[in-house]
Amino acid sequence: MSQLKLSKAFTLMELGPVVLVTTHDGKKDNIMTISWTMVMDFTPVFAITTGEWNHSFAALQSNA
């Protein structure tokens, strides 16, 4: 097994595009950048990861 430069290893882990996720909680607009997405079906449905530590998560939960 050969060693990789850290910059090359990161590109192997993050293969997808950067996506902008926009949310609005009724009061505040928010844009979150995310670099991990997963296609869920052959329809335009995909998964993202986020958590309670950011505004986008709360806005998404309030609209669910």
CORZIFEN-V33207 format. One record per pair of residues at least 24 apart in sequence whose ideal C-beta (glycine too) atoms are under 8 Angstrom apart, sorted by the first residue. I is the first residue (numbers start at 1). J is the second residue. If there is no record, write none. Layout:
BEGIN
i:j
I:J
I:J
END
This chain:
BEGIN
i:j
19:48
21:48
21:50
21:56
23:55
23:56
23:59
23:60
23:63
24:59
25:55
25:58
25:59
25:62
25:63
26:62
28:55
28:59
30:55
30:56
30:59
32:56
END
